[in-house]
């Protein structure tokens, strides 16, 4: 009962403004909503009802449009989400399972998952035609694999998982607190949005001057603003120290929650990967090992702790980094 194509266009522009102006967050939530709306719009067009009529008929008191087949509509929505997330991640299996786990976690999914897989593989194929062979996410070229027979490594993986469980719980507590502060404490929507971006900017400046003053990095703004992907790449390259990781973890979490809870259009997938990377980078410093050994399984752990998509998280790691990381993940 909404104008789906117009909603997809509005979300595209809102996300562009939010993240393009320095808001802290990821792209997957916006991409998923855009994909879902385009899938629903396509189904409405195929079923003989243009989506532009739905919103107008609801306002005028006429009987609202009802999907002739709800299963088909849901399959179209799932397919749109799977295709959009696949274009973002370059991992079609993870994209299909992500759509299923996010939208219909507690329902039978085999048939709809099949459609999601078709959409995801189609999106992957068309992306390769348009953009060529895309590099691996986070630009990791020479992937190293840990010694799975070393008990010290497994101890580190378990500790990283425990730490991520606490990070996930901390995130939930802060989310509830900040949501209440923004939504109930600031009634005016425009003032709320400006306040959220102001808080994000202040956090970024504090981190920048703090890390610069401590002499640990001159990339303090990258720790806070945007999706944080550049700092994940730096962590893979071993350029993130223990102090930078701890400061970045706390600051990025506060900035992302400030951006999202104040009304900014952004997602949590890449920021959650950022959280996992910072935790793993800190443990890599403590255990004095290659950061990638802990970062890769931490990517799966952080997706599960924050976004709650276990199958998609493990498939993402396998598709991006190889089956050798399946057991640690």
C-alpha positions in Angstrom: 0.0 0.0 0.0 2.9 2.3 -0.7 4.4 3.9 -3.8 7.4 1.5 -4.0 9.3 3.0 -6.9 9.2 6.4 -5.4 10.3 5.1 -2.0 13.3 3.4 -3.7 14.2 6.7 -5.3 13.8 8.6 -2.0 16.0 6.1 -0.2 18.7 6.3 -2.8 18.9 10.1 -2.5 18.7 10.1 1.3 21.5 7.5 1.6 23.6 9.5 -0.9 23.2 12.7 1.2 23.7 10.9 4.5 26.9 9.1 3.7 28.2 11.6 1.1 28.1 14.3 3.7 30.2 12.3 6.2 27.5 10.4 8.1 28.7 7.2 9.9 27.1 4.0 8.6 26.9 1.4 5.9 25.1 0.9 2.6 23.5 -2.5 3.0 20.3 -1.3 4.8 19.6 1.3 2.1 20.5 -1.2 -0.7 18.2 -3.8 0.8 15.3 -1.4 1.0 15.9 -0.1 -2.5 16.1 -3.7 -3.8 13.0 -4.8 -1.9 11.0 -1.9 -3.2 12.1 -2.4 -6.8 11.2 -6.1 -6.5 7.7 -5.2 -5.1 7.3 -2.6 -7.8 8.1 -5.1 -10.6 5.6 -7.5 -9.1 2.9 -4.9 -8.9 3.5 -4.0 -12.6 3.3 -7.6 -13.6 0.1 -8.2 -11.6 -1.6 -5.4 -13.5 -1.5 -2.7 -10.8 0.8 0.3 -11.1 2.2 1.2 -7.7 1.5 4.9 -8.2 -2.3 4.2 -7.7 -1.8 2.4 -4.3 -0.9 5.5 -2.2 -3.5 7.7 -3.8 -6.4 5.2 -3.4 -5.5 4.7 0.3 -5.7 8.5 1.0 -9.0 8.9 -0.9 -10.7 6.2 1.1 -10.9 3.6 -1.7 -10.1 0.0 -1.1 -6.3 -0.4 -1.0 -4.4 -2.6 -3.4 -3.9 -6.2 -2.2 -1.3 -8.5 -3.6 -3.1 -11.3 -5.7 -0.5 -13.7 -4.4 1.4 -12.9 -1.2 4.0 -15.6 -1.8 4.9 -14.1 -5.2 5.2 -10.7 -3.6 7.5 -12.0 -0.9 9.6 -13.9 -3.4 10.0 -10.6 -5.4 11.0 -8.7 -2.3 13.5 -11.3 -1.2 14.9 -11.4 -4.8 15.4 -7.6 -4.8 17.2 -7.7 -1.4 19.4 -10.6 -2.5 20.4 -8.9 -5.7 21.1 -5.5 -4.1 23.3 -7.0 -1.3 25.1 -9.2 -3.8 26.1 -6.1 -5.9 27.4 -4.6 -2.6 29.3 -7.6 -1.3 30.1 -9.5 -4.4 29.1 -12.7 -2.6 25.8 -14.1 -4.1 25.3 -17.0 -1.7 25.8 -14.7 1.3 23.4 -12.1 -0.4 20.7 -14.7 -0.8 20.9 -16.0 2.7 21.2 -12.5 4.1 17.8 -11.6 2.5 16.2 -14.8 3.9 17.6 -14.4 7.4 16.8 -10.7 7.7 13.2 -10.8 6.3 11.8 -14.3 7.1 14.0 -15.8 9.9 11.2 -17.9 11.3 9.3 -19.1 8.2 9.7 -21.9 5.6 12.2 -20.6 3.1 13.3 -23.2 0.6 11.3 -22.1 -2.4 11.8 -18.4 -1.8 15.5 -18.9 -1.1 15.7 -20.5 -4.6 14.4 -17.4 -6.2 16.8 -15.3 -4.1 19.7 -17.3 -5.3 18.7 -16.8 -8.9 18.4 -13.1 -8.4 21.8 -12.9 -6.6 23.6 -14.9 -9.3 22.0 -12.7 -12.0 23.1 -9.6 -10.2 26.6 -10.9 -9.8 26.8 -11.9 -13.5 25.5 -8.5 -14.7 27.8 -6.6 -12.4 30.8 -8.5 -13.9 29.6 -7.4 -17.4 29.3 -3.8 -16.3 32.3 -3.4 -14.0 34.5 -6.3 -15.0 36.1 -8.6 -12.4 35.7 -6.8 -9.1 38.6 -6.9 -6.6 38.0 -8.7 -3.3 36.2 -6.7 -0.7 38.7 -4.7 1.4 41.3 -5.2 -1.3 43.0 -8.3 0.2 45.1 -9.8 -2.5 47.6 -12.3 -1.0 45.4 -14.2 1.5 47.3 -16.0 4.2 45.9 -19.0 6.1 46.5 -19.8 9.8 47.9 -23.1 11.2 44.7 -24.8 12.3 46.7 -27.3 14.3 47.9 -24.7 16.7 45.9 -24.5 19.9 47.1 -21.0 20.7 45.4 -19.8 17.5 42.1 -21.4 18.6 42.4 -19.8 22.0 42.7 -16.4 20.3 39.7 -17.1 18.0 37.5 -18.1 21.1 38.6 -14.9 22.9 37.8 -12.8 19.9 34.3 -14.4 19.7 33.7 -13.8 23.4 34.8 -10.1 23.0 32.4 -9.7 20.1 29.5 -11.1 22.1 30.2 -8.3 24.7 30.5 -5.7 21.9 27.2 -6.8 20.5 25.6 -6.4 23.9 27.2 -3.0 24.4 25.8 -2.0 21.0 22.3 -3.0 21.9 22.4 -1.1 25.2 23.8 2.1 23.6 21.2 1.8 20.7 18.3 1.8 23.2 19.7 4.7 25.2 20.5 6.9 22.2 17.2 6.0 20.4 15.3 7.2 23.5 17.4 10.3 23.8 17.0 11.3 20.1 13.4 10.2 19.4 11.8 11.2 22.7 14.1 14.0 23.8 14.1 15.9 20.5 10.6 16.1 18.9 11.4 18.3 15.9 12.7 16.0 13.1 15.0 18.6 11.5 16.6 19.6 14.8 17.0 15.9 15.6 18.8 15.2 12.3 21.1 18.2 12.6 21.9 17.3 16.2 22.8 13.8 15.2 25.2 14.9 12.5 26.6 17.5 14.9 27.4 14.8 17.5 29.0 12.7 14.8 31.1 15.6 13.7 32.2 16.4 17.3 33.2 12.7 17.9 35.2 12.8 14.6 37.1 15.9 15.6 37.8 14.7 19.2 39.2 11.4 17.8 41.2 13.2 15.2 43.0 15.5 17.6 43.3 12.8 20.3 45.0 10.3 18.0 47.1 13.0 16.5 48.2 14.3 19.9 49.1 10.8 21.1 51.0 10.2 17.9 49.3 6.9 17.0 47.7 7.9 13.7 46.8 10.9 11.5 43.7 9.1 10.1 41.4 9.9 13.0 38.6 11.2 10.7 38.5 7.9 8.8 38.0 6.0 12.1 34.7 7.8 12.6 33.2 9.2 9.3 31.9 7.2 6.4 31.6 3.4 6.4 35.1 2.8 7.9 36.1 0.5 5.0 39.5 2.3 4.6 40.4 1.5 8.2 39.4 -2.2 7.7 41.8 -2.3 4.7 44.5 -0.7 6.9 43.9 -3.3 9.6 44.3 -6.2 7.1 47.7 -4.6 6.2 48.8 -4.5 9.8 48.6 -0.7 10.1 46.2 -0.5 13.1 47.7 -0.5 16.5 46.1 -1.6 19.8 45.3 2.0 20.8 43.9 2.9 17.4 41.7 -0.2 17.4 40.2 0.5 20.9 39.6 4.2 20.2 38.1 3.4 16.8 35.8 0.7 18.2 34.2 3.0 20.7 34.1 6.2 18.6 32.7 4.5 15.5 30.0 2.8 17.5 28.9 6.1 19.0 29.1 7.9 15.7 27.1 5.3 13.8 24.4 5.1 16.4 24.2 8.9 16.5 23.8 9.0 12.7 21.2 6.3 12.4 19.1 7.1 15.5 18.8 10.8 14.6 17.3 9.8 11.2 20.3 9.5 8.9 20.0 7.0 6.1 22.7 4.3 6.7 23.1 0.7 7.5 25.0 -1.5 9.9 26.6 -4.2 7.8 30.0 -2.5 7.0 30.1 -0.8 10.4 29.6 -4.1 12.1 32.5 -5.5 10.0 34.5 -2.5 11.2 33.7 -3.4 14.9 34.9 -7.0 14.4 38.0 -5.8 12.6 39.0 -3.5 15.4 38.5 -6.2 18.0 40.5 -8.7 15.9 43.3 -6.2 15.3 43.6 -5.6 19.0 43.9 -9.4 19.7 46.4 -9.8 16.8 48.6 -7.2 18.6 48.3 -9.1 21.9 49.0 -12.5 20.3 51.6 -11.0 18.0 50.2 -12.8 14.9 49.1 -11.8 11.4 45.9 -9.6 11.7 44.1 -11.5 8.9 44.1 -14.7 11.0 41.8 -13.1 13.5 40.1 -10.5 11.3 38.5 -13.0 8.9 36.6 -15.0 11.5 35.8 -11.8 13.4 34.0 -10.6 10.3 31.6 -13.5 10.7 31.4 -13.1 14.5 30.6 -9.4 14.3 27.8 -9.9 11.7 26.2 -12.5 14.0 26.6 -10.4 17.1 25.3 -7.1 15.6 23.1 -8.0 12.5 22.1 -11.6 13.6 22.6 -13.3 10.2 24.7 -16.5 11.0 24.4 -18.3 7.7 25.0 -15.2 5.6 28.0 -14.3 7.8 29.7 -17.7 7.4 29.0 -17.9 3.7 30.4 -14.4 3.2 33.7 -15.4 4.8 33.9 -18.6 2.7 33.1 -16.8 -0.5 35.5 -13.9 0.1 38.4 -15.7 1.8 38.1 -19.4 1.1 36.9 -22.6 2.8 40.1 -22.6 5.0 38.4 -20.0 7.2 35.1 -21.9 7.5 36.1 -23.6 10.8 37.4 -20.5 12.5 34.4 -18.5 11.4 
